Structures are given as structure tokens and as C-alpha cells.
Amino acid sequence: MTKTLEAERIVLKDRDGEARAVLGLDAEGSPQLVLAGRTGHIRIALTISDADEPTLVLSGPVGERRVELAVSENGIPCFNLYDPEGNARMTLHVSNNGAPKLGLVDQRGNLRCVVCLFEDGTPLVELFDDQKQILFRAPSRKTFLP
């Protein structure tokens, strides 16, 4: 007797016949696991992109993206938080040299605050206005933006 189940797509349905979980391949052939809540909205999605980037997305009650955890193809981990409209408002990542960075974004998508540590351990805090002009920087000798 074989103990292997092979399929391109597996759909789990509740007793009302509604799909609640799907394990399969997307249109490009990348694997994905999608879990829906009782209302039918996707609440959890676990995917691997064509570039081999894993991503976990947690969504709100009506399917809006709220939390994302990913690793880029070059190995940089990233954690993002989104507002109810699906706009990224906070991002946290650690570069391949080990330097962490936190970015806070306003409702229009403008980066307004950066807190990071450079590779040598030097901390940096920068605050920006809505025109991307620096309002505050400490220490003043380094900058995050080019």
C-alpha cells in the first residue's frame, strides 16, 4: 500500500461545502497554502515566489493584508505591518551584514522615521518631513538615505 498522496491541488471544505484550505500551485507553478476564515476571506497565505522567496501573510477579517513576514531571494528577512487599507506602515529588516533597520511610513507612503544600527554598531535615528527632507538626525555624521 502506498503512503504518498500526489496532486497539483488539494482543497479542504467545511461541512457546508465552502473551501477553507487550499494547498497547491499558483499560475506560475509556485507552491502556496491558503487558509480562509468562516466568512470565506483569506486569513493566512504561505507562498514561495518564482524568485524562491518565502512569504507568510496574515490578513484581517475581510481579507486585508495586515502582517507580512518574508525572506528576499538574497536572504534578507523582512517583517511588515499594514494599516486597514493595506498600506505598509512599518517595516523591520536585518541586512545580510547583520544591521537591523526599522522604518515607519505615513498614510501616503512616505518614509518618516528610520531607526537602525550600522554594521559597526553605530545607532542612527532619522526623522523626515512629507517632502523627504531630514527634520532630525542623530548622530549627524551618518545617514541612512544616499
C-alpha positions, -999 to 999 in steps of 0.1 A, spaced: 0 0 0 13 35 -10 16 62 17 20 90 -7 -7 113 -20 2 132 -52 -18 161 -65 -14 195 -80 -41 209 -57 -58 198 -25 -89 216 -13 -104 212 22 -140 221 25 -162 226 56 -195 208 61 -213 235 41 -190 228 11 -170 260 13 -133 259 6 -114 266 38 -79 255 29 -61 251 -4 -27 236 -9 -15 238 -45 5 257 -71 -2 292 -84 -5 301 -121 34 303 -123 38 269 -106 49 282 -72 36 264 -41 11 280 -18 -11 272 12 -41 294 17 -64 293 47 -98 310 47 -119 320 77 -156 312 83 -166 342 61 -146 329 32 -120 356 33 -83 345 31 -68 349 65 -34 332 61 -13 327 29 20 309 28 38 312 -6 71 308 -23 76 331 -52 92 324 -86 124 340 -71 123 314 -43 112 340 -17 90 326 11 63 348 24 37 345 52 8 369 51 -18 373 79 -50 391 69 -77 409 87 -114 398 90 -123 409 54 -91 396 38 -70 428 40 -32 423 44 -21 432 80 11 413 87 38 400 63 69 380 71 92 373 42 128 365 32 141 380 0 160 360 -26 193 373 -12 184 362 23 172 394 39 143 388 64 116 414 65 86 420 88 59 445 76 27 458 93 -1 472 73 -30 496 80 -66 486 74 -64 499 38 -34 476 30 -7 503 31 27 493 46 32 514 77 61 497 95 89 476 82 117 459 100 145 440 84 180 428 91 206 431 62 230 403 54 257 421 73 235 419 104 225 455 106 188 459 117 166 487 104 131 499 115 111 522 91 79 540 99 58 551 70 29 577 69 -5 571 53 7 585 20 36 560 18 63 584 28 91 572 50 90 594 81 113 577 106 143 554 105 160 537 134 189 515 126 223 502 136 251 503 111 274 474 106 299 489 131 272 491 157 267 529 154 230 537 160 211 561 138 177 579 142 163 600 113 130 618 111 117 631 77 90 656 67 65 647 39 89 660 13 116 635 25 137 664 40 155 655 72 140 671 103 163 654 128 193 631 126 214 617 154 243 612 152 247 639 125 277 623 108 260 593 92 228 589 71 206 561 61 195 577 28 220 582 0 
